[in-house]
């Protein structure tokens, strides 16, 4: 599972690896008051969070060949969010999650669904995974809808990093 992901495109999005040049843009996203609403309490904003977040993705690219990637709106050239594949330890098992984060002003336009569907194809066609998951807070209805539109079904409820979560899964 060490296929290295490179720049890609969907209909409306350019998808590329994050770089340290993205830290300031990501800082604006993380300062949004509702960003951490559905995150475990261990993931809370601090002054180094954007730097640490981007650095972690860059390390994932080096270690795994994949991670969260920058979503750039083709029309405006603006970084509107991130989506990608992340290795997670869940209930003692190694899983690969499709994760997505969209800036508030771009939500509700189908970008998360477009990107998540793209990364499902990547997981199956490039990384040859049997299945992928999304870990979603029970109150995050929008993310549950994205998972459903991506062909995922709710598999179970669990505790992930101390937070009650739904696990959605899709298999090839």
C-alpha positions as CSV (number, residue, x, y, z in Angstrom):
1,X,0.0,0.0,0.0
2,X,2.8,2.4,-0.8
3,X,1.6,3.8,-4.1
4,X,2.5,7.5,-3.9
5,X,-0.4,9.8,-4.7
6,X,0.4,12.8,-6.9
7,X,-1.6,15.8,-8.1
8,X,-5.1,14.9,-9.4
9,X,-8.3,16.5,-10.6
10,X,-12.0,16.1,-10.3
11,X,-14.6,18.1,-12.2
12,X,-14.3,21.2,-10.0
13,X,-11.2,20.5,-7.9
14,X,-7.5,20.4,-8.3
15,X,-6.1,18.0,-5.7
16,X,-2.4,18.3,-4.6
17,X,-0.2,17.4,-1.7
18,X,-0.2,20.0,1.1
19,X,3.0,22.0,1.6
20,X,4.2,24.3,4.3
21,X,3.0,27.2,2.1
22,X,-0.5,26.1,3.1
23,X,-0.1,26.7,6.8
24,X,-1.5,30.2,6.8
25,X,-4.6,29.2,4.8
26,X,-5.2,26.2,7.0
27,X,-4.8,28.4,10.1
28,X,-7.8,30.4,8.9
29,X,-9.8,27.2,8.7
30,X,-8.8,26.0,12.1
31,X,-9.7,29.3,13.8
32,X,-13.3,28.9,12.7
33,X,-15.3,28.5,15.8
34,X,-17.2,25.3,14.8
35,X,-14.3,23.4,13.2
36,X,-13.6,21.3,16.3
37,X,-17.3,20.7,17.2
38,X,-17.2,17.1,16.0
39,X,-13.5,16.3,16.9
40,X,-12.3,14.3,19.9
41,X,-11.3,16.5,22.9
42,X,-7.7,15.5,22.3
43,X,-7.8,17.6,19.0
44,X,-8.2,21.2,20.1
45,X,-6.9,24.3,18.6
46,X,-3.6,25.8,19.7
47,X,-1.2,28.3,18.1
48,X,0.9,25.5,16.5
49,X,-2.0,23.4,15.3
50,X,-2.0,24.4,11.6
51,X,1.8,23.9,11.4
52,X,1.6,20.5,13.2
53,X,-1.4,19.4,11.0
54,X,0.3,20.2,7.7
55,X,3.6,18.7,8.9
56,X,1.8,15.5,9.9
57,X,0.3,15.2,6.4
58,X,3.7,15.7,4.8
59,X,5.1,13.0,7.1
60,X,2.2,10.7,6.1
61,X,3.1,11.2,2.4
62,X,6.6,10.1,3.1
63,X,5.7,7.2,5.3
64,X,2.5,5.9,3.6
65,X,2.4,7.5,0.2
66,X,-0.9,9.1,1.1
67,X,-2.6,11.4,3.6
68,X,-5.0,14.4,3.5
69,X,-4.5,16.5,0.4
70,X,-5.3,20.1,-0.5
71,X,-8.6,20.7,-2.4
72,X,-8.3,23.7,-4.6
73,X,-11.3,25.2,-6.3
74,X,-10.4,25.3,-10.0
75,X,-12.5,28.4,-10.7
76,X,-11.1,30.6,-7.9
77,X,-7.7,28.9,-7.1
78,X,-8.6,29.0,-3.4
79,X,-7.7,26.2,-1.0
80,X,-11.3,25.2,0.1
81,X,-10.4,22.2,2.3
82,X,-8.7,18.9,2.5
83,X,-9.6,15.3,1.7
84,X,-7.7,12.1,1.5
85,X,-6.9,8.7,2.9
86,X,-5.6,8.3,6.5
87,X,-4.5,5.2,8.2
88,X,-6.4,4.8,11.5
89,X,-6.3,2.4,14.4
90,X,-9.9,1.6,15.2
91,X,-11.0,-1.0,17.7
92,X,-7.6,-2.6,17.5
93,X,-7.6,-2.9,13.7
94,X,-5.7,-1.0,11.0
95,X,-8.2,0.8,8.8
96,X,-7.9,3.4,6.1
97,X,-10.3,6.3,6.4
98,X,-11.6,8.7,3.8
99,X,-11.4,12.0,5.7
100,X,-12.6,15.4,4.6
101,X,-12.7,19.0,5.9
102,X,-14.3,21.8,3.9
103,X,-14.1,25.5,4.8
104,X,-17.4,26.8,6.1
105,X,-18.1,29.2,3.2
106,X,-17.7,26.3,0.7
107,X,-19.9,23.8,2.5
108,X,-23.2,22.7,1.0
109,X,-21.9,22.7,-2.6
110,X,-21.0,19.1,-3.0
111,X,-17.3,19.5,-2.7
112,X,-16.9,17.0,0.1
113,X,-18.9,14.4,-1.8
114,X,-17.0,15.0,-5.0
115,X,-13.6,14.7,-3.2
116,X,-14.7,11.7,-1.1
117,X,-15.9,9.8,-4.2
118,X,-12.6,10.5,-5.9
119,X,-10.6,9.1,-2.9
120,X,-12.8,6.0,-2.8
121,X,-11.7,5.3,-6.4
122,X,-8.1,6.0,-5.4
123,X,-8.4,3.6,-2.5
124,X,-9.8,0.8,-4.7
125,X,-8.1,1.4,-8.0
126,X,-4.6,2.7,-7.0
127,X,-4.1,1.3,-3.5
128,X,-6.1,-1.9,-4.1
129,X,-7.8,-1.8,-0.7
130,X,-10.7,-4.1,0.0
131,X,-12.7,-1.4,2.0
132,X,-12.5,2.1,3.4
133,X,-14.2,3.7,6.3
134,X,-15.2,7.2,7.5
135,X,-15.3,7.9,11.3
136,X,-18.1,10.4,12.0
137,X,-19.5,12.1,15.1
138,X,-23.2,11.0,15.6
139,X,-24.4,14.6,15.4
140,X,-22.4,15.4,12.2
141,X,-25.4,14.8,9.9
142,X,-23.7,16.6,6.9
143,X,-20.7,14.2,7.0
144,X,-23.0,11.2,7.4
145,X,-24.8,12.3,4.2
146,X,-21.5,12.6,2.4
147,X,-20.6,9.1,3.5
148,X,-24.0,7.8,2.3
149,X,-23.6,9.5,-1.1
150,X,-20.2,7.8,-1.3
151,X,-21.9,4.4,-1.1
152,X,-21.0,3.9,2.5
153,X,-23.3,2.4,5.1
154,X,-23.2,2.7,8.8
155,X,-21.5,-0.3,10.2
156,X,-21.4,0.4,13.9
157,X,-21.0,2.8,16.8
158,X,-17.7,2.8,18.7
159,X,-15.5,5.0,20.8
160,X,-12.7,6.5,18.8
161,X,-10.1,8.6,20.7
162,X,-12.6,8.8,23.5
163,X,-15.4,10.2,21.3
164,X,-18.6,8.3,20.5
165,X,-18.5,7.8,16.7
166,X,-20.3,6.1,13.9
167,X,-18.2,4.0,11.5
168,X,-19.3,4.0,7.9
169,X,-17.8,1.5,5.4
170,X,-17.8,0.7,1.7
171,X,-16.2,-2.4,0.2
172,X,-15.2,-3.0,-3.4
